[in-house]
Amino acid sequence: MTKRITISVPDDVAAHLEGVGARRVSGYVTDAIRHLVRREEQLRQLDEVFARTGNPQAPDRERAERFLDDVAAWQSTRELRSGAHA
């Protein structure tokens, strides 16, 4: 099921979306939001781990966050290849 919504975006974002092509904007925005939702969930889980184990030093936290970025990129690549969306 889908639901139509209308949003306002800054000019630079609108210009980028226009370059994506009118027929692909919904899918493009949906994929971007799914990526952000996944990222927020991963960061929440990371915070839970750190709450139990103690907060790491800044360089270690940054390394953990880069690892999450790598995992997200891998997941996105896998989904594109399979045509699936999480």
C-alpha positions as CSV (number, residue, x, y, z in Angstrom):
1,M,0.0,0.0,0.0
2,T,1.2,3.5,-0.7
3,K,0.1,6.9,0.5
4,R,0.6,10.1,-1.3
5,I,2.1,13.0,0.6
6,T,3.4,16.4,-0.3
7,I,6.6,17.9,1.0
8,S,8.5,21.1,0.5
9,V,12.3,21.0,0.0
10,P,15.0,23.6,-0.4
11,D,15.8,24.6,-4.0
12,D,19.0,22.7,-4.1
13,V,17.3,19.4,-3.1
14,A,14.5,20.1,-5.6
15,A,17.1,20.6,-8.3
16,H,18.7,17.3,-7.4
17,L,15.4,15.4,-7.4
18,E,14.5,16.9,-10.8
19,G,17.7,15.4,-12.1
20,V,16.5,11.9,-10.8
21,G,13.5,12.0,-13.1
22,A,9.9,12.6,-12.3
23,R,9.0,8.9,-12.4
24,R,11.8,7.9,-10.0
25,V,11.5,10.6,-7.3
26,S,9.1,8.6,-5.1
27,G,11.4,5.5,-5.1
28,Y,14.5,7.6,-4.6
29,V,13.1,9.5,-1.6
30,T,11.7,6.2,-0.2
31,D,15.1,4.6,-0.4
32,A,16.8,7.6,1.2
33,I,14.3,7.6,4.1
34,R,14.6,3.8,4.6
35,H,18.4,4.3,4.8
36,L,18.0,7.0,7.4
37,V,15.6,4.9,9.5
38,R,18.0,2.0,9.4
39,R,20.9,4.3,10.4
40,E,18.9,5.7,13.3
41,E,18.0,2.2,14.5
42,Q,21.7,1.1,14.2
43,L,22.8,4.2,16.2
44,R,20.2,3.5,18.9
45,Q,21.4,-0.1,19.2
46,L,25.0,1.1,19.4
47,D,24.0,3.4,22.2
48,E,22.4,0.5,24.0
49,V,25.6,-1.5,23.7
50,F,27.6,1.4,25.0
51,A,25.2,1.9,27.9
52,R,25.9,-1.7,29.0
53,T,29.7,-1.7,28.3
54,G,30.7,1.9,28.9
55,N,31.2,4.7,26.4
56,P,34.2,4.3,24.2
57,Q,36.7,7.1,23.4
58,A,35.8,9.3,20.5
59,P,38.1,7.5,18.0
60,D,36.5,4.1,18.8
61,R,33.0,5.5,18.6
62,E,33.8,7.0,15.2
63,R,35.3,3.7,14.0
64,A,32.0,1.9,15.1
65,E,29.9,4.5,13.2
66,R,32.1,4.1,10.1
67,F,31.5,0.4,10.4
68,L,27.7,1.0,10.5
69,D,28.1,3.2,7.4
70,D,29.9,0.3,5.6
71,V,27.2,-2.2,6.6
72,A,24.5,0.2,5.3
73,A,26.3,0.6,2.0
74,W,26.7,-3.1,1.7
75,Q,23.0,-3.6,2.5
76,S,22.0,-1.0,-0.1
77,T,24.2,-2.6,-2.8
78,R,22.7,-6.0,-2.0
79,E,19.1,-4.7,-2.1
80,L,19.8,-3.0,-5.5
81,R,21.1,-6.2,-6.9
82,S,18.2,-8.3,-5.7
83,G,15.5,-5.6,-6.3
84,A,14.4,-6.0,-2.7
85,H,13.6,-3.2,-0.2
86,A,14.0,-3.6,3.5
